[in-house]
Amino acid sequence: MASRAGELAARVVAALRGQGRQAWLVGGCVRDRLLGRQPEDYDVATDARPEEVVALFSNAHLVGAHFGVVQVSEGEAEVEVATFRSDHSYLDGRHPASVEFETDPRQDVLRRDFTINALLQDPETGQVLDFVGGRADLEAGVIRAIGDPEKRFGEDHLRMLRAVRFAARFGFVIEPRTMAAIERLREMIKVVSAERVHDEMVRILTEGGARRGVELLDQSGLLGVLLPEVAAMKGVPQPPEFHPEGDVWIHVLLMLEMMREPTRTLALGVLLHDVGKPPTFRVAERIRFDEHDAVGARMTVGILTRLRFSSDDIRQVEALVAQHQRWRHVPEMRASKLKRFLRMERFEEHMELHRLDCLASHGKLDNYEFAKRKLEELPPPELKPPRLLTGHDLIQAGYQPGPAFAAILREVEDAQLEGQVRTPEEAMAYVRSLYEPPEGTPRPQAGR
């Protein structure tokens, strides 16, 4: 896909130049090409007006008329073509109140965020136009705001998070004046929509360099503004016999560092799995965090709801946090409980969270290996066998519907998972052995 988009972008540049217009690859795709990375997206900058671009390509349509942006597509490949412009009077911390189309590419570059994202390139010859020293910063590994950093961040507050993301992804440093501006303006991030913040946070956690990203969020003060619950982990001690690595903050950083291409839910689970430790910290005969998993699960729901994550994401991360302590009991679980545990939705994420949790603390993977063996030994029908009885079957047998049905059916499934019953007939006999047989207008009893 990316290569097809690159080919399309080269043809777009050639077509525009064939009409006597200036046209260059611009932004992230140029940065990535110079770094030897495969660009995810391709953008083209030109002095052609939007209506000219639309007229030139049959498969083009306006996606940002006010900003001079046209999307050209070919199959699944897409390229955004933007007219050179200068921006004026940012009023909402995101959008310019007005723009002015330009003919000089230098003016277009000066409105952009960071020097490494402000390079223009000829896709055919490789020639690079660099008006702001972006190439030197790229070679030196520096994230530097263009011009006055406070002005750049005042225009679009999300750029503060983008600076952290780029530094983390590429292993770059944030230039001191740029970092100082983030530290001074960090409270402005509160104005940015939760959806935009959550997108950047996910990218910081999943694009590589998650530990570095979270450390930079902390260093800049953005972490305390956006995720004070995570910042609260710093300095919270842990029992050294289980956590020789140090406090809760160090433990989480080590886990983040060890992640490899995580899903967003796993990455969030790693970040938040011990978020319940600071509020539950106490010292009795030793350091304790009573029910920090349950407390952390509730906090996780609040945090991710605040950041507008989907209900599916919230449900999965909540489960990762709520269940991460159950691994201690895996070897002693009875068969039914173990099978229910192993068949949890997206269990591979639970396994990876536990593996990282162990490696970032005591280093023992016994329970992880135990669960892995059990998954290999147990075929799917044994983990989640077909149901032997339904509520309809109980009604047919004369039991009156009611709240007890759910408990009865769960007990039947437990017996099935334990290998005690294997057929519907055995299951019904099991029910009758535990609950009073129906008589007249029967009603299931509450207990054995």
N, C-alpha and C positions, 0 to 999 in steps of 0.2 A: 504493500500500500504506500509506504513512505517513498519508495523509489518511483512508483508511478506518479505520485504527487510531484516529486522532483523533476521528472521528465515533463509533466504538464507545466510546471513553473518555468522551465527553460523555454518551452514553446510559447508561453505567454509573453515572456521577455522578448523573444525574437519577433513575435507578431507586433508588439508595441513599437519596437525599434524600427520595424519595417514601415511603420506609419510616421516615422520621423520623430518619435517620442523617446524620452529618456525612460529607462526601465532597469531595475536592479532587484536582485534578491536582497532581502533585508531582515534584520532582527535575529531571532533565535536560530533560524536555519543556517545563517551564515556563521554564527558563533559555533554551532555544532559541527558544521563542515570543517571549520578551521581546527577544531579539537579532535577531528577524526571520528566523530560520532555520527550515527544515522539520525538526521533530523526527524522529529515527529510531525511537524507541520512546515509548510512553505508559505512565505509571504513575499509579495512583490510590491515595490514602491515605484511610482511613475508620476510624471508631470501631466499625464492624460487625465482629463476630467472623467468623473464616473459615467456620464452619459456616453462618452466616447468608448470607454471600455465595454459597456453593455452593448453598444452597437457593433463592436469589433468581434465579439464572441457570442455565438448563438446560444451557448450553454452558460450564460452569465446572468446574474440577477443581483440587485442591490440588497445588501444586508445591513448597511449603515449609511443611508443616504446623507445624513447630516455630517458624517465624518468622512465621506468620500470612499466608502469601502464597498467593493464589489466581489462577489464570490463566483469563481469560474470552476465548473465541475466537468468531469469526464469519467463516467462510470462512478466508482466509489472514490476516485481521487478528487481532492478539492484544493484550490489555491485562493487565498485572499489577496486581492489587488487593491491597494490604497493610494489615493492621490496624495502627493507631497502636501503637507499642511503644517501650519503653526496653530497652537492652541492658546486660548485666552480665557482668563478669569474662571478658574475652577471654583465652583461655589458649593459643591456637595461632597467634596473629598473623593470624587471619582470621575465625573464627567466635566469637560470644559463647557462653559456657557456658550462659547462661540468658537468657530474655527475659521481659518483663512487658508484657502488653497494657495500653494506656492509653486514656483517653477524651479527653485533652487533646492537640491537635495540636502544641503547643509541645514537649511531651516527645518526640514522635516526631522533630521537627526537630533537637533537640539531639544525637541519636545519629549524625547524618549527617556526611559528610566535610567539605565546603567550603560556605561561605555561599552561593555562587551556585547550589549544588545543593540548597538547603534552602528553596526558595520554594514556596508553595502557591497555586493559582489556581483560581478559578471559571471553567469553560470557557464558561459562558453570558454572564456579565457582565464577565469579565476581572479581577474583583477579586483582588488579591494579598495573601496573608498573609505577612508577613516578620518573623520573630522574632529574626533574627541579623544584620541589616544586609546581607543578600545583594543587595538591589536597588542599594544604593549601590556595593557592590563590583562589581556587573555594569556599572554606568555608568562606574565609574572604571577598569575593566579590571584587577581585582585577584583573584588566587587566594589566599584566606585560609581556613585551617583554622578550624572552629568550636570555640570555647573554647580549651583548652590543646592546641597542635599536637602536642606530644610524646605526649600521651595519645591523640589521634586516630590518630597513626601507630603508636603502640604497640598499639592495638586491631587495626588492619589495616595491615600493613606495605606492602601494594601501593598504598596511598593516596599514598605518596611518588612512585611512578611516575605515578599519575593526576594529581597536581599538575602534573608536568612536561607531561603530555599536554594537559591543559586550557589551560595557559599557551601552549603551542606552537600548538594549534589555533586559539585565539581571539586570539593576539597579546597576551595579558595578561602582567602581571608577577606573580611570586610574592611575597607580602607578606614582609618581612624576617624576622619571628619564625617564620613557616612555613618559609621557606627554611633558616633556622638550625637548625630542628629536623630537617629532612631531612639536613643536613650532619652533625649529631651522631649520627643514628640510621641512617645509610646502610648500615652493615654488616648491619642487620636484614633487608635485602632478600634476603639469602642464604637466609633461612628460607622464603621464598615459593616455591611450586612453580614449576618451570621453565615449565610450560604457561601459568600466569597471567602470568609475566614476559614470555614470548614474545608473548602476545596484546597486552599493553600496548606493547611495543617496536614491533610491527607498526603499531599505531595511531599511535604517535608519528611513525613514518616515512611514513605514507600518508595521514593525515587533513589534511595541510596544515601548513606551518611546520616541516618536518623539520629544517632547519638550526637553528632556534631550539630545537627539542626536544633535539637532540644537544648544543648549547651548554649548555643547562640541566642536562642529565645530567652534563656535565663539571663545570660550576660547583658542583653539589650534591655531587659525589663519587660519584654512583651509577654513572657510566660506568666509573670505575676498578674498581669492585666487580664489575659485571656484564660489561663488555667491556674488560678491561685491554689486549687486543690493539689495540683502536681507540684507546684513550687513549695508547698508545705512539707513535702517529703525530705527536703534538705535538712540534714542534721538530726533526723529521727533515728536513734540507734536501734540495732537489732541484736538478738542473742548471738554472741560470737560462735557458739558451738554449731549453730545452723547457718549463720551468715558471716563467715570470716572475711568476706569482701568489704564489709563496712555498713554504712547506713542505708536507709531505704532508697535514697536518691542514687547512690552509687550502684546499688543492685539493679535498679531500673535502667540506668545508663549502660551497664554492661549487657543487659538483655537487648537493648536497642542496637548496640554495636554488633551483636552476634546475628541479628536478623538478616536473612537473605531473601530478597524479593518477596516480602510479605504481602498478603492481602491487606486491604485497609482495616478489616475487622480484627485480624490478628495483630497488626501494628498497634491499633487502639487498645486491644486487650493487654498487650505488653506494657504500654504506657500507663494503663489505669488499673492493672490487676492488684496492685497494693495501695491504691488510693485511699482505702479505708484504714490504713495503718496509722497515719498521724492522729486522727480523732479517737482511735481506740487504744493508743499507747498508754501503758501503765507498767509499773514495776511492782511485782509481788515478790515471790522467791526468785523470780527472774523477770526479764522483760516479757511482757505479754501484749498481744493484740487480739483481744477477745472478739470473736465474730467479725473480724475485719473483712472477711469475704462477703458476708451479707451486707454489712455497712457499705463496703466498696461498691457492691452491685447497685444499691440504691443511689449512691453518689454518681455512679456511671450513667445511670438513666437520666439524672438531672443534667449532667455535663453535656451529654450528647443531644439531649432535647434542646438545651440552650443553643447548641451549635447547629441545630436543624438537620441532624442526621435522620436517615429514613428509619421507619419503625423496624424494618428487617435488620438493618445494621445495629440498631440499639438493642434489639432482642438478642442478637448473636454476641455482642460484646458484653452485655449484661450476663449472659450465660458463662462466658469465658471467665469473668471475674468471680461470679458466684460459685463456680464449680472448681476453681483451681486448688482449693484446699482438700478436696475429696481424694486427690491422688494419694494422700498418705495412707488411705484405708483400702486401696485397690487389692492388695494381696489377701486381705481378710474378708472381702465381700462375698456374700453368698451368691450362688450362680445367677439368680434372677436379678439381683441388684447390679452385679457386674455387667450382665448383658445389657441392661437398660443404660448403664453408664457408657458402655462402648458404642452404643448405637445412637448416641446423641447427634443431633444435626451438626454437620461439618466437624465431626470428631477429630479430623486431622489437624484442625486449628487448636483444639484442646491439647492434643499430643505435643504439638510444636511449642505451645506456650509452656507446658510442663517441662519439656526438654530444656528450653532456654532458662526457665526458672531454676532448674537444678544446676545447669552449667554455670550460672551466674552466682551460685551460692556454694553449697556443699559438694557439688560435682557428682553426686551419686544418681545413676540412671536406672536403678533396679526396677522401680515401679513402671517406668517408661518401657523398659524392655519386656516386663511382664505383660503389660497391655498389648504391646506389639505382637508378642507370641500368641496371645489369646485371639487377637484379630486374625492372625494367619491360620490358627487352628479351627476357628468357628466360621462355618459358611454362613452367608446372609440369612438363610432360612432358620438357622438356630438362634441368631441374634434377634430376628424379628419374624417369628413363625406366623403362619396364617392363623387368624382368630378362630378358636374352637366354638365359642358361644357368642351370641349377640343378645342385646336386650330383647329382641323379638323372640329368641329362643326361650328366655326366662318367662316371658309373658305366656308363650305357648305351653310352658310347663306349669302354669297356674300362678306364678308370682305376680304380685301387683306392682306396676311401675312406681318408682320413687327414688329418692336420693341414694338409697342403699345399692341401687343397681351398679353404679360406678365402682363402689368398693368391691362388690361381688365379682364383677368382671375383671378387676385388677387382680384379685386373689386367684382367679382362674388362670390368668396369664402368668402370674408368679409360679403357680404349680406347673404350668406348661414349660416355662423357662427352666424350672428345676428338674424337668423330666419326670414329674409325678403323674401327669396325665398327657395322653397323646391323641386321643380321639374325642369327638363331641360327646359320645356316650360316657366315656370316662370323666369328662369335664362335668357333665350334668350330675353324675353320681357323686362327684367331689362336692358340688354345690349342695346337694341334698344332705351330704354328711356334715356340713357346716351350718346350714340354715334349716329352720323348721320346714318340713314338707308342707306344701300348700294344702289348706283345708277350708272348705267353704269359700270364703272370700279371702284368700291368703295374703299375707303381708310379710315380706322378707324381714328377718330379725337383724338387729344391728350388730350382733357379735357371734362368735363361735359357740 
